[in-house]
Amino acid sequence: MGSNLRLIGYEVEHADRLYHVYSRQAFIWPYDERARLVGEHLYEDKTSLRIVEVDRAEAITPARVREIHREQLGKLESERGPKFWVFS
């Protein structure tokens, strides 16, 4: 939402509309000598920042995301067995 973008300092025209925010980014994950993750560094190319208004009719809803997620899990479980993704 535009209101959320405004809260973190982005300038958007409408507080009540949806926006897609994107930029080029690099994530660096340093590890220690025992291969354990010890941090995360994000570098953003601010010159590539783009904010584009999204038509609500084209936006995916949380309910649809949930449906897609369950559909994909169902496919994986049918191929690889029930709860193949659960670490035991």
PDB file of N, CA, C and O in Angstrom, chain B, residues numbered from 101:
ATOM      1  N   MET B 101       0.830  -1.182   0.000  1.00  0.00           N
ATOM      2  CA  MET B 101       0.000   0.000   0.000  1.00  0.00           C
ATOM      3  C   MET B 101       0.874   1.245   0.000  1.00  0.00           C
ATOM      4  O   MET B 101       1.978   1.269   0.543  1.00  0.00           O
ATOM      5  N   GLY B 102       0.341   2.251  -0.619  1.00  0.00           N
ATOM      6  CA  GLY B 102       1.051   3.516  -0.640  1.00  0.00           C
ATOM      7  C   GLY B 102       1.313   4.062   0.749  1.00  0.00           C
ATOM      8  O   GLY B 102       2.354   4.671   0.998  1.00  0.00           O
ATOM      9  N   SER B 103       0.367   3.842   1.656  1.00  0.00           N
ATOM     10  CA  SER B 103       0.559   4.343   3.029  1.00  0.00           C
ATOM     11  C   SER B 103       1.770   3.689   3.688  1.00  0.00           C
ATOM     12  O   SER B 103       2.513   4.355   4.409  1.00  0.00           O
ATOM     13  N   ASN B 104       1.977   2.408   3.453  1.00  0.00           N
ATOM     14  CA  ASN B 104       3.152   1.721   4.013  1.00  0.00           C
ATOM     15  C   ASN B 104       4.434   2.240   3.385  1.00  0.00           C
ATOM     16  O   ASN B 104       5.442   2.408   4.072  1.00  0.00           O
ATOM     17  N   LEU B 105       4.401   2.492   2.101  1.00  0.00           N
ATOM     18  CA  LEU B 105       5.589   3.032   1.435  1.00  0.00           C
ATOM     19  C   LEU B 105       5.934   4.411   1.985  1.00  0.00           C
ATOM     20  O   LEU B 105       7.106   4.727   2.193  1.00  0.00           O
ATOM     21  N   ARG B 106       4.932   5.214   2.215  1.00  0.00           N
ATOM     22  CA  ARG B 106       5.169   6.539   2.789  1.00  0.00           C
ATOM     23  C   ARG B 106       5.818   6.436   4.168  1.00  0.00           C
ATOM     24  O   ARG B 106       6.702   7.223   4.505  1.00  0.00           O
ATOM     25  N   LEU B 107       5.370   5.449   4.972  1.00  0.00           N
ATOM     26  CA  LEU B 107       5.923   5.287   6.321  1.00  0.00           C
ATOM     27  C   LEU B 107       7.420   5.023   6.308  1.00  0.00           C
ATOM     28  O   LEU B 107       8.129   5.403   7.241  1.00  0.00           O
ATOM     29  N   ILE B 108       7.904   4.373   5.254  1.00  0.00           N
ATOM     30  CA  ILE B 108       9.343   4.077   5.204  1.00  0.00           C
ATOM     31  C   ILE B 108      10.106   5.055   4.314  1.00  0.00           C
ATOM     32  O   ILE B 108      11.276   4.840   3.998  1.00  0.00           O
ATOM     33  N   GLY B 109       9.427   6.133   3.915  1.00  0.00           N
ATOM     34  CA  GLY B 109      10.133   7.221   3.251  1.00  0.00           C
ATOM     35  C   GLY B 109      10.007   7.323   1.747  1.00  0.00           C
ATOM     36  O   GLY B 109      10.620   8.205   1.147  1.00  0.00           O
ATOM     37  N   TYR B 110       9.238   6.456   1.117  1.00  0.00           N
ATOM     38  CA  TYR B 110       9.051   6.559  -0.328  1.00  0.00           C
ATOM     39  C   TYR B 110       7.960   7.578  -0.634  1.00  0.00           C
ATOM     40  O   TYR B 110       6.982   7.706   0.103  1.00  0.00           O
ATOM     41  N   GLU B 111       8.147   8.295  -1.730  1.00  0.00           N
ATOM     42  CA  GLU B 111       7.136   9.255  -2.158  1.00  0.00           C
ATOM     43  C   GLU B 111       6.236   8.597  -3.198  1.00  0.00           C
ATOM     44  O   GLU B 111       6.678   8.249  -4.293  1.00  0.00           O
ATOM     45  N   VAL B 112       4.972   8.434  -2.837  1.00  0.00           N
ATOM     46  CA  VAL B 112       3.982   7.893  -3.764  1.00  0.00           C
ATOM     47  C   VAL B 112       2.791   8.830  -3.776  1.00  0.00           C
ATOM     48  O   VAL B 112       2.513   9.517  -2.793  1.00  0.00           O
ATOM     49  N   GLU B 113       2.096   8.848  -4.893  1.00  0.00           N
ATOM     50  CA  GLU B 113       1.000   9.796  -5.072  1.00  0.00           C
ATOM     51  C   GLU B 113      -0.222   9.469  -4.214  1.00  0.00           C
ATOM     52  O   GLU B 113      -0.839  10.364  -3.636  1.00  0.00           O
ATOM     53  N   HIS B 114      -0.569   8.175  -4.136  1.00  0.00           N
ATOM     54  CA  HIS B 114      -1.813   7.784  -3.462  1.00  0.00           C
ATOM     55  C   HIS B 114      -1.537   6.806  -2.314  1.00  0.00           C
ATOM     56  O   HIS B 114      -0.955   5.742  -2.524  1.00  0.00           O
ATOM     57  N   ALA B 115      -1.954   7.171  -1.118  1.00  0.00           N
ATOM     58  CA  ALA B 115      -1.734   6.308   0.052  1.00  0.00           C
ATOM     59  C   ALA B 115      -2.594   5.045   0.009  1.00  0.00           C
ATOM     60  O   ALA B 115      -2.234   4.037   0.618  1.00  0.00           O
ATOM     61  N   ASP B 116      -3.716   5.086  -0.695  1.00  0.00           N
ATOM     62  CA  ASP B 116      -4.663   3.970  -0.674  1.00  0.00           C
ATOM     63  C   ASP B 116      -4.544   3.050  -1.887  1.00  0.00           C
ATOM     64  O   ASP B 116      -5.435   2.233  -2.125  1.00  0.00           O
ATOM     65  N   ARG B 117      -3.478   3.164  -2.645  1.00  0.00           N
ATOM     66  CA  ARG B 117      -3.312   2.322  -3.826  1.00  0.00           C
ATOM     67  C   ARG B 117      -2.150   1.343  -3.648  1.00  0.00           C
ATOM     68  O   ARG B 117      -1.314   1.501  -2.759  1.00  0.00           O
ATOM     69  N   LEU B 118      -2.120   0.337  -4.507  1.00  0.00           N
ATOM     70  CA  LEU B 118      -1.069  -0.682  -4.465  1.00  0.00           C
ATOM     71  C   LEU B 118       0.076  -0.295  -5.390  1.00  0.00           C
ATOM     72  O   LEU B 118      -0.129   0.307  -6.443  1.00  0.00           O
ATOM     73  N   TYR B 119       1.283  -0.653  -4.973  1.00  0.00           N
ATOM     74  CA  TYR B 119       2.468  -0.363  -5.770  1.00  0.00           C
ATOM     75  C   TYR B 119       3.398  -1.567  -5.770  1.00  0.00           C
ATOM     76  O   TYR B 119       3.434  -2.352  -4.822  1.00  0.00           O
ATOM     77  N   HIS B 120       4.145  -1.688  -6.852  1.00  0.00           N
ATOM     78  CA  HIS B 120       5.209  -2.685  -6.933  1.00  0.00           C
ATOM     79  C   HIS B 120       6.519  -1.904  -6.860  1.00  0.00           C
ATOM     80  O   HIS B 120       6.763  -1.007  -7.667  1.00  0.00           O
ATOM     81  N   VAL B 121       7.349  -2.252  -5.895  1.00  0.00           N
ATOM     82  CA  VAL B 121       8.636  -1.580  -5.707  1.00  0.00           C
ATOM     83  C   VAL B 121       9.732  -2.569  -6.047  1.00  0.00           C
ATOM     84  O   VAL B 121       9.750  -3.684  -5.524  1.00  0.00           O
ATOM     85  N   TYR B 122      10.645  -2.172  -6.917  1.00  0.00           N
ATOM     86  CA  TYR B 122      11.738  -3.072  -7.249  1.00  0.00           C
ATOM     87  C   TYR B 122      13.013  -2.296  -7.541  1.00  0.00           C
ATOM     88  O   TYR B 122      12.988  -1.120  -7.904  1.00  0.00           O
ATOM     89  N   SER B 123      14.137  -3.002  -7.368  1.00  0.00           N
ATOM     90  CA  SER B 123      15.460  -2.443  -7.610  1.00  0.00           C
ATOM     91  C   SER B 123      16.453  -3.589  -7.745  1.00  0.00           C
ATOM     92  O   SER B 123      16.159  -4.724  -7.370  1.00  0.00           O
ATOM     93  N   ARG B 124      17.620  -3.287  -8.276  1.00  0.00           N
ATOM     94  CA  ARG B 124      18.689  -4.290  -8.322  1.00  0.00           C
ATOM     95  C   ARG B 124      19.290  -4.385  -6.934  1.00  0.00           C
ATOM     96  O   ARG B 124      19.570  -3.372  -6.293  1.00  0.00           O
ATOM     97  N   GLN B 125      19.487  -5.619  -6.475  1.00  0.00           N
ATOM     98  CA  GLN B 125      20.011  -5.832  -5.139  1.00  0.00           C
ATOM     99  C   GLN B 125      21.030  -6.963  -5.141  1.00  0.00           C
ATOM    100  O   GLN B 125      20.989  -7.862  -5.981  1.00  0.00           O
ATOM    101  N   ALA B 126      21.932  -6.895  -4.194  1.00  0.00           N
ATOM    102  CA  ALA B 126      22.898  -7.985  -3.992  1.00  0.00           C
ATOM    103  C   ALA B 126      22.853  -8.361  -2.519  1.00  0.00           C
ATOM    104  O   ALA B 126      22.923  -7.502  -1.640  1.00  0.00           O
ATOM    105  N   PHE B 127      22.735  -9.649  -2.267  1.00  0.00           N
ATOM    106  CA  PHE B 127      22.752 -10.165  -0.901  1.00  0.00           C
ATOM    107  C   PHE B 127      24.053 -10.930  -0.700  1.00  0.00           C
ATOM    108  O   PHE B 127      24.422 -11.776  -1.514  1.00  0.00           O
ATOM    109  N   ILE B 128      24.733 -10.627   0.379  1.00  0.00           N
ATOM    110  CA  ILE B 128      25.976 -11.311   0.719  1.00  0.00           C
ATOM    111  C   ILE B 128      25.773 -11.997   2.064  1.00  0.00           C
ATOM    112  O   ILE B 128      25.410 -11.354   3.050  1.00  0.00           O
ATOM    113  N   TRP B 129      26.010 -13.310   2.097  1.00  0.00           N
ATOM    114  CA  TRP B 129      25.842 -14.077   3.321  1.00  0.00           C
ATOM    115  C   TRP B 129      27.205 -14.628   3.750  1.00  0.00           C
ATOM    116  O   TRP B 129      27.661 -15.635   3.209  1.00  0.00           O
ATOM    117  N   PRO B 130      27.855 -13.978   4.713  1.00  0.00           N
ATOM    118  CA  PRO B 130      29.156 -14.481   5.180  1.00  0.00           C
ATOM    119  C   PRO B 130      29.000 -15.703   6.084  1.00  0.00           C
ATOM    120  O   PRO B 130      28.034 -15.817   6.838  1.00  0.00           O
ATOM    121  N   TYR B 131      29.956 -16.600   5.993  1.00  0.00           N
ATOM    122  CA  TYR B 131      29.984 -17.818   6.800  1.00  0.00           C
ATOM    123  C   TYR B 131      31.285 -17.881   7.577  1.00  0.00           C
ATOM    124  O   TYR B 131      32.294 -17.309   7.165  1.00  0.00           O
ATOM    125  N   ASP B 132      31.258 -18.576   8.697  1.00  0.00           N
ATOM    126  CA  ASP B 132      32.485 -18.761   9.463  1.00  0.00           C
ATOM    127  C   ASP B 132      33.242 -19.990   8.954  1.00  0.00           C
ATOM    128  O   ASP B 132      32.841 -20.622   7.977  1.00  0.00           O
ATOM    129  N   GLU B 133      34.336 -20.310   9.632  1.00  0.00           N
ATOM    130  CA  GLU B 133      35.194 -21.415   9.200  1.00  0.00           C
ATOM    131  C   GLU B 133      34.527 -22.783   9.311  1.00  0.00           C
ATOM    132  O   GLU B 133      35.018 -23.762   8.749  1.00  0.00           O
ATOM    133  N   ARG B 134      33.417 -22.852  10.031  1.00  0.00           N
ATOM    134  CA  ARG B 134      32.677 -24.111  10.157  1.00  0.00           C
ATOM    135  C   ARG B 134      31.424 -24.119   9.270  1.00  0.00           C
ATOM    136  O   ARG B 134      30.530 -24.946   9.448  1.00  0.00           O
ATOM    137  N   ALA B 135      31.378 -23.201   8.329  1.00  0.00           N
ATOM    138  CA  ALA B 135      30.288 -23.085   7.358  1.00  0.00           C
ATOM    139  C   ALA B 135      28.948 -22.732   8.001  1.00  0.00           C
ATOM    140  O   ALA B 135      27.894 -23.166   7.537  1.00  0.00           O
ATOM    141  N   ARG B 136      28.999 -21.942   9.069  1.00  0.00           N
ATOM    142  CA  ARG B 136      27.774 -21.475   9.709  1.00  0.00           C
ATOM    143  C   ARG B 136      27.514 -20.040   9.275  1.00  0.00           C
ATOM    144  O   ARG B 136      28.430 -19.218   9.235  1.00  0.00           O
ATOM    145  N   LEU B 137      26.285 -19.751   8.958  1.00  0.00           N
ATOM    146  CA  LEU B 137      25.902 -18.407   8.548  1.00  0.00           C
ATOM    147  C   LEU B 137      26.120 -17.440   9.705  1.00  0.00           C
ATOM    148  O   LEU B 137      25.645 -17.684  10.814  1.00  0.00           O
ATOM    149  N   VAL B 138      26.831 -16.347   9.457  1.00  0.00           N
ATOM    150  CA  VAL B 138      27.130 -15.395  10.525  1.00  0.00           C
ATOM    151  C   VAL B 138      26.586 -13.995  10.251  1.00  0.00           C
ATOM    152  O   VAL B 138      26.803 -13.081  11.047  1.00  0.00           O
ATOM    153  N   GLY B 139      25.893 -13.821   9.152  1.00  0.00           N
ATOM    154  CA  GLY B 139      25.347 -12.495   8.887  1.00  0.00           C
ATOM    155  C   GLY B 139      24.690 -12.410   7.530  1.00  0.00           C
ATOM    156  O   GLY B 139      24.667 -13.368   6.756  1.00  0.00           O
ATOM    157  N   GLU B 140      24.157 -11.233   7.266  1.00  0.00           N
ATOM    158  CA  GLU B 140      23.556 -10.958   5.972  1.00  0.00           C
ATOM    159  C   GLU B 140      23.783  -9.486   5.658  1.00  0.00           C
ATOM    160  O   GLU B 140      23.576  -8.619   6.507  1.00  0.00           O
ATOM    161  N   HIS B 141      24.206  -9.217   4.445  1.00  0.00           N
ATOM    162  CA  HIS B 141      24.413  -7.844   4.004  1.00  0.00           C
ATOM    163  C   HIS B 141      23.630  -7.638   2.722  1.00  0.00           C
ATOM    164  O   HIS B 141      23.746  -8.422   1.780  1.00  0.00           O
ATOM    165  N   LEU B 142      22.829  -6.578   2.688  1.00  0.00           N
ATOM    166  CA  LEU B 142      22.047  -6.249   1.502  1.00  0.00           C
ATOM    167  C   LEU B 142      22.575  -4.947   0.924  1.00  0.00           C
ATOM    168  O   LEU B 142      22.713  -3.947   1.630  1.00  0.00           O
ATOM    169  N   TYR B 143      22.865  -4.973  -0.358  1.00  0.00           N
ATOM    170  CA  TYR B 143      23.302  -3.780  -1.060  1.00  0.00           C
ATOM    171  C   TYR B 143      22.285  -3.504  -2.155  1.00  0.00           C
ATOM    172  O   TYR B 143      21.971  -4.382  -2.959  1.00  0.00           O
ATOM    173  N   GLU B 144      21.773  -2.277  -2.182  1.00  0.00           N
ATOM    174  CA  GLU B 144      20.758  -1.911  -3.167  1.00  0.00           C
ATOM    175  C   GLU B 144      21.284  -0.812  -4.067  1.00  0.00           C
ATOM    176  O   GLU B 144      21.879   0.161  -3.603  1.00  0.00           O
ATOM    177  N   ASP B 145      21.059  -0.981  -5.354  1.00  0.00           N
ATOM    178  CA  ASP B 145      21.399   0.053  -6.323  1.00  0.00           C
ATOM    179  C   ASP B 145      20.239   1.040  -6.360  1.00  0.00           C
ATOM    180  O   ASP B 145      19.250   0.806  -7.055  1.00  0.00           O
ATOM    181  N   LYS B 146      20.349   2.126  -5.629  1.00  0.00           N
ATOM    182  CA  LYS B 146      19.256   3.106  -5.528  1.00  0.00           C
ATOM    183  C   LYS B 146      18.923   3.734  -6.877  1.00  0.00           C
ATOM    184  O   LYS B 146      17.808   4.219  -7.068  1.00  0.00           O
ATOM    185  N   THR B 147      19.863   3.736  -7.811  1.00  0.00           N
ATOM    186  CA  THR B 147      19.568   4.321  -9.127  1.00  0.00           C
ATOM    187  C   THR B 147      18.628   3.438  -9.943  1.00  0.00           C
ATOM    188  O   THR B 147      18.069   3.890 -10.943  1.00  0.00           O
ATOM    189  N   SER B 148      18.447   2.187  -9.530  1.00  0.00           N
ATOM    190  CA  SER B 148      17.562   1.280 -10.262  1.00  0.00           C
ATOM    191  C   SER B 148      16.163   1.208  -9.640  1.00  0.00           C
ATOM    192  O   SER B 148      15.305   0.481 -10.140  1.00  0.00           O
ATOM    193  N   LEU B 149      15.927   1.952  -8.559  1.00  0.00           N
ATOM    194  CA  LEU B 149      14.653   1.908  -7.851  1.00  0.00           C
ATOM    195  C   LEU B 149      13.509   2.351  -8.753  1.00  0.00           C
ATOM    196  O   LEU B 149      13.570   3.404  -9.387  1.00  0.00           O
ATOM    197  N   ARG B 150      12.462   1.527  -8.799  1.00  0.00           N
ATOM    198  CA  ARG B 150      11.258   1.846  -9.559  1.00  0.00           C
ATOM    199  C   ARG B 150      10.051   1.554  -8.683  1.00  0.00           C
ATOM    200  O   ARG B 150      10.014   0.544  -7.981  1.00  0.00           O
ATOM    201  N   ILE B 151       9.072   2.436  -8.727  1.00  0.00           N
ATOM    202  CA  ILE B 151       7.818   2.249  -8.013  1.00  0.00           C
ATOM    203  C   ILE B 151       6.712   2.398  -9.043  1.00  0.00           C
ATOM    204  O   ILE B 151       6.551   3.455  -9.655  1.00  0.00           O
ATOM    205  N   VAL B 152       5.950   1.320  -9.226  1.00  0.00           N
ATOM    206  CA  VAL B 152       4.917   1.293 -10.262  1.00  0.00           C
ATOM    207  C   VAL B 152       3.575   0.983  -9.615  1.00  0.00           C
ATOM    208  O   VAL B 152       3.452   0.028  -8.848  1.00  0.00           O
ATOM    209  N   GLU B 153       2.580   1.788  -9.927  1.00  0.00           N
ATOM    210  CA  GLU B 153       1.241   1.524  -9.407  1.00  0.00           C
ATOM    211  C   GLU B 153       0.680   0.255 -10.038  1.00  0.00           C
ATOM    212  O   GLU B 153       0.865   0.008 -11.230  1.00  0.00           O
ATOM    213  N   VAL B 154      -0.013  -0.555  -9.219  1.00  0.00           N
ATOM    214  CA  VAL B 154      -0.585  -1.811  -9.662  1.00  0.00           C
ATOM    215  C   VAL B 154      -2.110  -1.698  -9.609  1.00  0.00           C
ATOM    216  O   VAL B 154      -2.675  -1.281  -8.598  1.00  0.00           O
ATOM    217  N   ASP B 155      -2.760  -2.070 -10.695  1.00  0.00           N
ATOM    218  CA  ASP B 155      -4.220  -2.093 -10.728  1.00  0.00           C
ATOM    219  C   ASP B 155      -4.708  -3.187  -9.781  1.00  0.00           C
ATOM    220  O   ASP B 155      -4.239  -4.322  -9.859  1.00  0.00           O
ATOM    221  N   ARG B 156      -5.625  -2.866  -8.905  1.00  0.00           N
ATOM    222  CA  ARG B 156      -6.129  -3.854  -7.937  1.00  0.00           C
ATOM    223  C   ARG B 156      -6.682  -5.098  -8.621  1.00  0.00           C
ATOM    224  O   ARG B 156      -6.606  -6.192  -8.062  1.00  0.00           O
ATOM    225  N   ALA B 157      -7.230  -4.950  -9.806  1.00  0.00           N
ATOM    226  CA  ALA B 157      -7.782  -6.095 -10.538  1.00  0.00           C
ATOM    227  C   ALA B 157      -6.689  -7.069 -10.959  1.00  0.00           C
ATOM    228  O   ALA B 157      -6.966  -8.244 -11.199  1.00  0.00           O
ATOM    229  N   GLU B 158      -5.450  -6.593 -11.051  1.00  0.00           N
ATOM    230  CA  GLU B 158      -4.325  -7.433 -11.454  1.00  0.00           C
ATOM    231  C   GLU B 158      -3.525  -7.970 -10.274  1.00  0.00           C
ATOM    232  O   GLU B 158      -2.635  -8.802 -10.449  1.00  0.00           O
ATOM    233  N   ALA B 159      -3.840  -7.497  -9.077  1.00  0.00           N
ATOM    234  CA  ALA B 159      -3.085  -7.908  -7.890  1.00  0.00           C
ATOM    235  C   ALA B 159      -3.584  -9.261  -7.402  1.00  0.00           C
ATOM    236  O   ALA B 159      -4.781  -9.548  -7.446  1.00  0.00           O
ATOM    237  N   ILE B 160      -2.664 -10.079  -6.943  1.00  0.00           N
ATOM    238  CA  ILE B 160      -3.013 -11.383  -6.394  1.00  0.00           C
ATOM    239  C   ILE B 160      -3.442 -11.193  -4.936  1.00  0.00           C
ATOM    240  O   ILE B 160      -2.860 -10.390  -4.207  1.00  0.00           O
ATOM    241  N   THR B 161      -4.444 -11.925  -4.535  1.00  0.00           N
ATOM    242  CA  THR B 161      -4.944 -11.814  -3.158  1.00  0.00           C
ATOM    243  C   THR B 161      -4.248 -12.832  -2.261  1.00  0.00           C
ATOM    244  O   THR B 161      -3.722 -13.833  -2.747  1.00  0.00           O
ATOM    245  N   PRO B 162      -4.244 -12.579  -0.954  1.00  0.00           N
ATOM    246  CA  PRO B 162      -3.685 -13.578  -0.033  1.00  0.00           C
ATOM    247  C   PRO B 162      -4.394 -14.930  -0.160  1.00  0.00           C
ATOM    248  O   PRO B 162      -3.756 -15.978  -0.055  1.00  0.00           O
ATOM    249  N   ALA B 163      -5.699 -14.907  -0.382  1.00  0.00           N
ATOM    250  CA  ALA B 163      -6.441 -16.169  -0.526  1.00  0.00           C
ATOM    251  C   ALA B 163      -5.951 -16.949  -1.738  1.00  0.00           C
ATOM    252  O   ALA B 163      -5.822 -18.172  -1.677  1.00  0.00           O
ATOM    253  N   ARG B 164      -5.677 -16.250  -2.844  1.00  0.00           N
ATOM    254  CA  ARG B 164      -5.193 -16.942  -4.048  1.00  0.00           C
ATOM    255  C   ARG B 164      -3.778 -17.464  -3.838  1.00  0.00           C
ATOM    256  O   ARG B 164      -3.443 -18.548  -4.315  1.00  0.00           O
ATOM    257  N   VAL B 165      -2.953 -16.718  -3.139  1.00  0.00           N
ATOM    258  CA  VAL B 165      -1.598 -17.191  -2.821  1.00  0.00           C
ATOM    259  C   VAL B 165      -1.680 -18.488  -2.029  1.00  0.00           C
ATOM    260  O   VAL B 165      -0.936 -19.430  -2.304  1.00  0.00           O
ATOM    261  N   ARG B 166      -2.577 -18.545  -1.048  1.00  0.00           N
ATOM    262  CA  ARG B 166      -2.772 -19.745  -0.242  1.00  0.00           C
ATOM    263  C   ARG B 166      -3.207 -20.922  -1.130  1.00  0.00           C
ATOM    264  O   ARG B 166      -2.709 -22.036  -0.972  1.00  0.00           O
ATOM    265  N   GLU B 167      -4.140 -20.668  -2.067  1.00  0.00           N
ATOM    266  CA  GLU B 167      -4.604 -21.721  -2.984  1.00  0.00           C
ATOM    267  C   GLU B 167      -3.448 -22.261  -3.827  1.00  0.00           C
ATOM    268  O   GLU B 167      -3.282 -23.472  -3.965  1.00  0.00           O
ATOM    269  N   ILE B 168      -2.663 -21.359  -4.380  1.00  0.00           N
ATOM    270  CA  ILE B 168      -1.529 -21.765  -5.218  1.00  0.00           C
ATOM    271  C   ILE B 168      -0.539 -22.580  -4.403  1.00  0.00           C
ATOM    272  O   ILE B 168      -0.050 -23.612  -4.863  1.00  0.00           O
ATOM    273  N   HIS B 169      -0.243 -22.121  -3.196  1.00  0.00           N
ATOM    274  CA  HIS B 169       0.692 -22.823  -2.319  1.00  0.00           C
ATOM    275  C   HIS B 169       0.210 -24.244  -2.048  1.00  0.00           C
ATOM    276  O   HIS B 169       0.980 -25.199  -2.146  1.00  0.00           O
ATOM    277  N   ARG B 170      -1.060 -24.374  -1.711  1.00  0.00           N
ATOM    278  CA  ARG B 170      -1.616 -25.704  -1.420  1.00  0.00           C
ATOM    279  C   ARG B 170      -1.631 -26.583  -2.661  1.00  0.00           C
ATOM    280  O   ARG B 170      -1.385 -27.786  -2.569  1.00  0.00           O
ATOM    281  N   GLU B 171      -1.918 -25.997  -3.828  1.00  0.00           N
ATOM    282  CA  GLU B 171      -1.888 -26.761  -5.081  1.00  0.00           C
ATOM    283  C   GLU B 171      -0.484 -27.312  -5.340  1.00  0.00           C
ATOM    284  O   GLU B 171      -0.324 -28.472  -5.721  1.00  0.00           O
ATOM    285  N   GLN B 172       0.520 -26.474  -5.132  1.00  0.00           N
ATOM    286  CA  GLN B 172       1.896 -26.892  -5.386  1.00  0.00           C
ATOM    287  C   GLN B 172       2.352 -27.944  -4.380  1.00  0.00           C
ATOM    288  O   GLN B 172       3.025 -28.906  -4.751  1.00  0.00           O
ATOM    289  N   LEU B 173       1.991 -27.767  -3.111  1.00  0.00           N
ATOM    290  CA  LEU B 173       2.328 -28.784  -2.112  1.00  0.00           C
ATOM    291  C   LEU B 173       1.652 -30.111  -2.452  1.00  0.00           C
ATOM    292  O   LEU B 173       2.254 -31.174  -2.300  1.00  0.00           O
ATOM    293  N   GLY B 174       0.411 -30.049  -2.906  1.00  0.00           N
ATOM    294  CA  GLY B 174      -0.306 -31.260  -3.306  1.00  0.00           C
ATOM    295  C   GLY B 174       0.401 -31.989  -4.433  1.00  0.00           C
ATOM    296  O   GLY B 174       0.510 -33.215  -4.412  1.00  0.00           O
ATOM    297  N   LYS B 175       0.884 -31.237  -5.420  1.00  0.00           N
ATOM    298  CA  LYS B 175       1.625 -31.842  -6.536  1.00  0.00           C
ATOM    299  C   LYS B 175       2.900 -32.519  -6.039  1.00  0.00           C
ATOM    300  O   LYS B 175       3.203 -33.649  -6.423  1.00  0.00           O
ATOM    301  N   LEU B 176       3.642 -31.819  -5.185  1.00  0.00           N
ATOM    302  CA  LEU B 176       4.883 -32.389  -4.660  1.00  0.00           C
ATOM    303  C   LEU B 176       4.617 -33.644  -3.844  1.00  0.00           C
ATOM    304  O   LEU B 176       5.325 -34.641  -3.980  1.00  0.00           O
ATOM    305  N   GLU B 177       3.595 -33.593  -2.995  1.00  0.00           N
ATOM    306  CA  GLU B 177       3.287 -34.764  -2.174  1.00  0.00           C
ATOM    307  C   GLU B 177       2.815 -35.938  -3.022  1.00  0.00           C
ATOM    308  O   GLU B 177       3.102 -37.088  -2.690  1.00  0.00           O
ATOM    309  N   SER B 178       2.090 -35.670  -4.120  1.00  0.00           N
ATOM    310  CA  SER B 178       1.654 -36.769  -4.978  1.00  0.00           C
ATOM    311  C   SER B 178       2.838 -37.400  -5.710  1.00  0.00           C
ATOM    312  O   SER B 178       2.815 -38.593  -6.013  1.00  0.00           O
ATOM    313  N   GLU B 179       3.864 -36.613  -5.993  1.00  0.00           N
ATOM    314  CA  GLU B 179       5.064 -37.117  -6.671  1.00  0.00           C
ATOM    315  C   GLU B 179       6.042 -37.775  -5.705  1.00  0.00           C
ATOM    316  O   GLU B 179       6.664 -38.783  -6.040  1.00  0.00           O
ATOM    317  N   ARG B 180       6.181 -37.206  -4.502  1.00  0.00           N
ATOM    318  CA  ARG B 180       7.267 -37.608  -3.592  1.00  0.00           C
ATOM    319  C   ARG B 180       6.803 -38.204  -2.275  1.00  0.00           C
ATOM    320  O   ARG B 180       7.626 -38.559  -1.432  1.00  0.00           O
ATOM    321  N   GLY B 181       5.509 -38.317  -2.089  1.00  0.00           N
ATOM    322  CA  GLY B 181       5.001 -38.900  -0.844  1.00  0.00           C
ATOM    323  C   GLY B 181       4.548 -37.843   0.134  1.00  0.00           C
ATOM    324  O   GLY B 181       4.953 -36.684   0.046  1.00  0.00           O
ATOM    325  N   PRO B 182       3.701 -38.249   1.072  1.00  0.00           N
ATOM    326  CA  PRO B 182       3.153 -37.301   2.029  1.00  0.00           C
ATOM    327  C   PRO B 182       4.240 -36.649   2.890  1.00  0.00           C
ATOM    328  O   PRO B 182       5.134 -37.309   3.420  1.00  0.00           O
ATOM    329  N   LYS B 183       4.123 -35.371   2.999  1.00  0.00           N
ATOM    330  CA  LYS B 183       5.015 -34.575   3.855  1.00  0.00           C
ATOM    331  C   LYS B 183       6.500 -34.847   3.611  1.00  0.00           C
ATOM    332  O   LYS B 183       7.296 -34.876   4.550  1.00  0.00           O
ATOM    333  N   PHE B 184       6.865 -35.047   2.339  1.00  0.00           N
ATOM    334  CA  PHE B 184       8.272 -35.286   2.012  1.00  0.00           C
ATOM    335  C   PHE B 184       9.151 -34.138   2.482  1.00  0.00           C
ATOM    336  O   PHE B 184      10.345 -34.324   2.715  1.00  0.00           O
ATOM    337  N   TRP B 185       8.570 -32.959   2.620  1.00  0.00           N
ATOM    338  CA  TRP B 185       9.321 -31.756   2.944  1.00  0.00           C
ATOM    339  C   TRP B 185       9.524 -31.579   4.450  1.00  0.00           C
ATOM    340  O   TRP B 185      10.206 -30.637   4.854  1.00  0.00           O
ATOM    341  N   VAL B 186       8.967 -32.434   5.287  1.00  0.00           N
ATOM    342  CA  VAL B 186       9.117 -32.314   6.733  1.00  0.00           C
ATOM    343  C   VAL B 186      10.432 -32.968   7.147  1.00  0.00           C
ATOM    344  O   VAL B 186      10.664 -34.142   6.861  1.00  0.00           O
ATOM    345  N   PHE B 187      11.277 -32.219   7.811  1.00  0.00           N
ATOM    346  CA  PHE B 187      12.558 -32.717   8.296  1.00  0.00           C
ATOM    347  C   PHE B 187      12.315 -33.526   9.564  1.00  0.00           C
ATOM    348  O   PHE B 187      11.708 -33.035  10.515  1.00  0.00           O
ATOM    349  N   SER B 188      12.792 -34.765   9.573  1.00  0.00           N
ATOM    350  CA  SER B 188      12.580 -35.574  10.779  1.00  0.00           C
ATOM    351  C   SER B 188      13.897 -36.092  11.318  1.00  0.00           C
ATOM    352  O   SER B 188      13.917 -36.792  12.330  1.00  0.00           O
TER     353      SER B 188
END
